[in-house]
Amino acid sequence: LDAALKAQGMSMEDLKKQITLKKEVEKLVADKVSVTDEEAAQYIKNNAISMPKGQEATTTAQIKNELKNQKLSTEGAALITALKSKAKIQYFVNY
């Protein structure tokens, strides 16, 4: 992990901050995000996903979780963009 972080120019502390920020944003938009059984079924159909026999419930749950993560990411990015557009940041520089 340390080598992968170093290759990306990140430290363990940077990763922790990034994860913390992501989780905080997810909490802010979580009430706006839901995935229905119909959405999961449509995704399975559209992507021709084969379901292992006896694993249908588990596979569907994984797909719903992935769809939820995608929606959280989209909503989080929209929230951050909206906040940035409303922000009035002034920089004070001492010379």
Steps between C-alpha positions, in 0.01 A plus 500: 500500500778740587668440162172556313435821694853621434456432127191722511684771693287442809570421862299283735373819663381630160310175444337520844390860434362403159300210643369712787386772261331244274311346793390842627368596156323164473324568831379835368347353183398155627135598544482598132624164374314171471510204264185306425471134412378610157817704441714201593297270274530748212877524553528121497294483182683785323841356578406135442639397836485127558394403849663193653232253606423540869685833514228721353425688824866559577578617147197731495602647836852566368359669191266716709793598721709595197215703350455677835872582511479644148202715598673615819804600297288693251296678770817575699669654198189709431494620861867598495455681167200690639688594816802618301284715274341671803824544693646844537864440573740784551870448518706719724869502429757664721815616327 
